[in-house]
Amino acid sequence: MFQKTDFWIGLAVGVVAGVFGYRFMQEREREMAAFASALPAGEVPLAELQRQKEELEDLIAAQEAKK
C-alpha cells in the first residue's frame, strides 16, 4: 500500500487541501471577530449581508436548474 504512487499523491493532496481549508477558516473567523467587535450588538455590516445574499441567490439558481 505505501509503495503505490497514487497513495502518496492522494495523501499529499489531502494534506495540502487540509492546510488551505484550515487557513481559510481561521481567516474567516478573524474577519467575523473584527466585524463583531467593530459594530454595535445585533448589527451586521452591509458587505456581509451582500455576500450572504449573493450566496443565497446562487443556491436558489442551482436548485431551479435541477428542476
C-alpha positions as CSV (number, residue, x, y, z in Angstrom):
1,M,0.0,0.0,0.0
2,F,2.7,2.5,0.9
3,Q,4.7,1.7,-2.2
4,K,2.0,2.8,-4.6
5,T,2.5,6.3,-6.0
6,D,-1.3,7.0,-6.1
7,F,-1.4,6.6,-2.3
8,W,1.4,9.2,-1.7
9,I,-0.1,11.6,-4.3
10,G,-3.5,11.3,-2.6
11,L,-2.0,11.8,0.8
12,A,-0.1,14.9,-0.3
13,V,-3.2,16.4,-2.0
14,G,-5.3,15.7,1.2
15,V,-2.7,17.4,3.4
16,V,-2.4,20.4,1.2
17,A,-6.2,20.8,1.0
18,G,-6.5,20.4,4.7
19,V,-3.9,23.1,5.4
20,F,-5.6,25.5,2.9
21,G,-9.0,24.8,4.4
22,Y,-7.7,25.3,7.9
23,R,-6.1,28.6,7.0
24,F,-9.3,29.8,5.2
25,M,-11.4,29.0,8.2
26,Q,-9.0,30.8,10.5
27,E,-9.0,33.9,8.3
28,R,-12.8,33.8,8.2
29,E,-13.0,33.6,12.0
30,R,-10.7,36.7,12.3
31,E,-12.9,38.6,9.8
32,M,-16.1,37.8,11.7
33,A,-14.5,38.7,15.0
34,A,-13.4,42.0,13.6
35,F,-16.9,42.7,12.3
36,A,-18.4,41.7,15.6
37,S,-16.1,43.9,17.7
38,A,-16.5,46.9,15.4
39,L,-20.3,47.0,15.4
40,P,-22.9,47.6,18.0
41,A,-24.6,44.4,19.2
42,G,-27.0,42.9,16.7
43,E,-25.9,45.0,13.6
44,V,-24.5,43.2,10.6
45,P,-22.3,45.1,8.1
46,L,-23.8,45.7,4.6
47,A,-20.9,43.9,2.9
48,E,-21.6,40.8,4.8
49,L,-25.3,41.0,4.0
50,Q,-24.5,41.4,0.3
51,R,-22.2,38.4,0.4
52,Q,-24.9,36.3,2.0
53,K,-27.5,37.5,-0.5
54,E,-25.3,36.5,-3.4
55,E,-24.6,33.1,-1.9
56,L,-28.3,32.5,-1.4
57,E,-29.1,33.6,-4.9
58,D,-26.5,31.2,-6.3
59,L,-28.1,28.4,-4.2
60,I,-31.6,29.2,-5.5
61,A,-30.4,29.3,-9.1
62,A,-28.7,25.9,-8.6
63,Q,-32.0,24.4,-7.2
64,E,-34.0,25.9,-10.0
65,A,-31.6,24.5,-12.6
66,K,-32.1,21.0,-11.2
67,K,-35.8,21.1,-11.9
